[in-house]
Amino acid sequence: MKNIKYITLLLVAILTLAACNTGQPNKDKAIAYQCPMKCEGEKTFNEPASCSVCKMDLKPIADQLKKNKSTDEISETSIFNLTSKWNTEEGKEIELKDLKGKTLVMVMIYTTCKAACPRLVADMRSIESKIHKNLLKDINFVLVSIDPETDTPARLKEFAIENFMDDEQWTFLQGDISSVREFANVLAVKYKQISPLDFSHSNIISVFNPHGELVHQQEGLGVDNKETIIKIVETVNK
């Protein structure tokens, strides 16, 4: 009887202790950290530090899992409020809001340009090449033509193939003259036609979050794109 009484008391004590611990956070549970660029693939670390490759701060994996990509609400400053129609290089008609849900890296060019545009295209490809491939599914690199009369969807498709920009993460857009002018004003891009096939224009690469809100701009040709890449990655992981 004494043994049964002892065992009963022991079980009560164990159950009471378990009940007290229910719902309490495990303070000893390890938090895994990972480079947001995933420079070393899926490798994780137990302590906060900086990535040995890109030098960015490691992020808790839990934070990355919690990132909210909902784009149901559109703010007043979102480009998704624009109702203009655009044709893609695939011949599909879309509105800008059809691009929501991904970080957008956007630039305005025209395909017959022989001076600035090839360098802008090279800058876009440079940015894309420095972002880990695991993040590219959440990014859309968009090139908008300022010469819609020449840059038909068929021509844009040819240009995409010629410049090795025909993968899923690349989109080319052709609008009408008024839509192009409206969008250029949004990006603060100035352009002017100076001959039948030649334009002068600003050299700006813009980054929008998945809600269509402008978060960063890079101006110039061949400039250091480190800050732009960091902002893109931060926007993807937010």
SULLIN-V693612 format. One line per field, one symbol per residue. ss: DSSP state (A for helix, B for strand, O for the rest). A space follows every 50 residues. Layout:
BEGIN
ss=???
END
This chain:
BEGIN
ss=OAAAAAAAAAAAAAAAAAAAAOOOOOOOOOOOBBBOOOOOOOOOBOOOOB OOOOOOBBBBAAAAAOOOOOOOOOOOOOAAAOOOBBBBOOOOBBBAAAAO OOBBBBBBBOOOOOOAAAAAAAAAAAAAAOOOAAAAAABBBBBBBOOOOO OOAAAAAAAAAAOOOOOOOBBBBBOOAAAAAAAAAAAOOOBBBBBOOBBB BOOBBBBBOOOOOBBBBBBOOOOOOAAAAAAAAAAAAO
END
